[in-house]
Protein backbone atom coordinates (compact mmCIF):
# COMPACT_ATOMS: atom_id res chain seq x y z
CA UNK A 1 0.00 0.00 0.00
CA UNK A 2 1.39 3.42 -0.87
CA UNK A 3 2.12 6.00 1.80
CA UNK A 4 0.56 9.38 1.33
CA UNK A 5 1.39 12.69 2.82
CA UNK A 6 -1.57 14.01 4.77
CA UNK A 7 -2.19 17.56 5.93
CA UNK A 8 -4.18 17.56 9.11
CA UNK A 9 -5.53 20.48 11.05
CA UNK A 10 -7.15 19.70 14.35
CA UNK A 11 -10.23 21.84 14.71
CA UNK A 12 -12.00 21.25 17.96
CA UNK A 13 -14.46 24.03 17.23
CA UNK A 14 -15.11 23.29 13.56
CA UNK A 15 -18.58 21.95 13.98
CA UNK A 16 -19.62 24.23 16.82
CA UNK A 17 -23.39 24.50 16.93
CA UNK A 18 -24.81 27.16 19.23
CA UNK A 19 -27.42 26.19 21.76
CA UNK A 20 -30.94 27.44 21.33
CA UNK A 21 -31.78 30.31 23.61
CA UNK A 22 -35.45 29.29 23.71
CA UNK A 23 -36.48 28.22 27.17
CA UNK A 24 -33.54 30.00 28.78
CA UNK A 25 -35.33 30.41 32.09
CA UNK A 26 -35.89 26.67 32.27
CA UNK A 27 -32.20 26.00 31.57
CA UNK A 28 -31.17 28.42 34.33
CA UNK A 29 -32.94 26.23 36.87
CA UNK A 30 -31.18 23.04 35.69
CA UNK A 31 -27.98 22.10 37.54
CA UNK A 32 -24.83 22.44 35.47
CA UNK A 33 -22.80 19.24 35.70
CA UNK A 34 -19.25 19.88 36.89
CA UNK A 35 -19.93 23.33 38.37
CA UNK A 36 -20.85 24.53 41.81
CA UNK A 37 -24.04 26.56 42.09
CA UNK A 38 -21.95 29.74 42.37
CA UNK A 39 -19.69 29.06 39.39
CA UNK A 40 -22.58 27.83 37.22
CA UNK A 41 -23.98 31.35 36.93
CA UNK A 42 -20.64 32.67 35.67
CA UNK A 43 -20.34 29.79 33.24
CA UNK A 44 -23.81 30.44 31.87
CA UNK A 45 -22.94 34.12 31.35
CA UNK A 46 -19.77 33.16 29.49
CA UNK A 47 -21.65 30.71 27.26
CA UNK A 48 -24.35 33.28 26.51
CA UNK A 49 -21.65 35.79 25.57
CA UNK A 50 -20.00 33.29 23.20
CA UNK A 51 -23.36 32.28 21.71
CA UNK A 52 -24.12 35.92 20.94
CA UNK A 53 -20.95 36.13 18.82
CA UNK A 54 -21.90 33.21 16.57
CA UNK A 55 -23.24 34.22 13.19
CA UNK A 56 -25.38 31.69 11.33
CA UNK A 57 -24.32 33.37 8.08
CA UNK A 58 -20.66 32.64 8.92
CA UNK A 59 -21.44 29.04 9.86
CA UNK A 60 -23.29 28.56 6.57
CA UNK A 61 -20.53 30.09 4.43
CA UNK A 62 -17.80 28.08 6.17
CA UNK A 63 -19.74 24.82 5.74
CA UNK A 64 -20.48 25.57 2.08
CA UNK A 65 -16.79 26.32 1.46
CA UNK A 66 -15.53 23.21 3.29
CA UNK A 67 -18.04 20.83 1.69
CA UNK A 68 -17.86 22.23 -1.85
CA UNK A 69 -15.69 19.39 -3.18
CA UNK A 70 -14.62 15.90 -2.08
CA UNK A 71 -11.89 16.22 0.54
CA UNK A 72 -10.73 12.73 1.43
CA UNK A 73 -7.38 12.10 3.14
CA UNK A 74 -4.49 13.43 1.08
CA UNK A 75 -6.67 15.15 -1.51
CA UNK A 76 -5.85 18.62 -2.86
CA UNK A 77 -9.19 19.94 -1.54
CA UNK A 78 -8.46 18.45 1.89
CA UNK A 79 -5.22 20.43 1.96
CA UNK A 80 -7.02 23.56 0.74
CA UNK A 81 -9.60 23.13 3.54
CA UNK A 82 -6.84 22.79 6.15
CA UNK A 83 -5.16 25.95 4.87
CA UNK A 84 -8.49 27.81 4.81
CA UNK A 85 -9.28 26.85 8.41
CA UNK A 86 -5.75 27.66 9.56
CA UNK A 87 -6.10 31.13 8.06
CA UNK A 88 -9.48 31.63 9.77
CA UNK A 89 -7.98 30.69 13.13
CA UNK A 90 -5.02 33.02 12.53
CA UNK A 91 -7.44 35.85 11.75
CA UNK A 92 -9.06 35.22 15.15
CA UNK A 93 -5.69 35.53 16.89
CA UNK A 94 -4.82 31.86 17.40
CA UNK A 95 -1.32 30.53 16.83
CA UNK A 96 -1.95 27.92 14.16
CA UNK A 97 0.10 25.34 12.31
CA UNK A 98 -0.71 22.48 10.00
CA UNK A 99 1.05 19.25 10.83
CA UNK A 100 1.78 16.57 8.28
CA UNK A 101 1.66 12.85 9.03
CA UNK A 102 2.61 9.86 6.91
CA UNK A 103 -0.27 7.37 6.98
CA UNK A 104 -1.36 4.36 4.99
CA UNK A 105 -4.45 5.19 2.96
CA UNK A 106 -5.69 2.48 0.60
CA UNK A 107 -7.03 3.83 -2.66
N, C-alpha and C positions, 0 to 999 in steps of 0.2 A: 504494500500500500504506500502511495506517495505521501511525503510529508508536505504540509502546506504552511505557509506563514500566515498567521492570523492576527489581525489587529483587534484588540479587545479594549473596550472602555467600560468600566464598571459604573453603572448609573443607578444608584440606589433610589433616586427620586424620579426616574424616567416615567414611570407609569403612575405617578401621584394623582390620585383622584380625590378632590375635596369632598368633605362630608357635607351633607345637606344641613342647612341651618333650620329647616322646618322642625318644629317641635323642640326648639332649643330649651325652653323652660323644663320640659320633661327630662332632657338629657342632663340638665344642671342637677337634678335631684338624684340621678344615678351615681353610685360610687364609681370612682375612677381607679381601676386596678393598678396597683403599684404606687399609689400616691396617698399621702395622709390627707385628711379632710382639709387641712390648711393649705397644703401645696397643690391640691387639686384645683382650687380656684385660680391660682396663678397659671397652672398648666392650661386650663380652659381659656384663659385670656390670651395666652401665647398662641394657642391653636386657632382661635378666632382671628387674631391678627394675621397669621399666615394664610388662613383661608381667604381673608379679604384681599390678599395680594394676587391670588390666582385668577387668571383671565381665561375664560373658556375659549375665547378666540385664539389665544396663544396655544392652549392645549390642542385645539383642532389643527392649527397650522403645523405644529410640530409633528403630530401624528400623521398628517397627510404627507409631509416631507419624508418622514422616516419609512413610511409604508408604500411609497410611490413605486418602488421596484423591488424585485426579489433581492434579499440581502443575506443569503446563507453564509456560513463560515468561509472566510477567505475570499469572498466575492468583492469585486470593485465597489459595488454599492454598499456593502457592509463596511468597508473602509471609509467610504464617503460619509456614511451615517456616523461612524465613530468620530471623524474629524469635525463634523457639524455639531455634534453634542459637546465635544471638547471645547469648541469655540463658544458655544452658548454658556457653558460653565465658566469659562474665562471671562466672558462679558459680565457675569454676575459676581466676579471677584474671587472665584475659586482657583487655587493652584491645580492645574490639570495636566495630566500626561497620558499618553496612549501607550500601553505596554504591548509587546508582541510576544507570542508564545508559539512554539513549534508543536503542533498536534497532528495526530493521524485523523484524516477525514476522508472516508471512502466515498469516491464519486463514481 
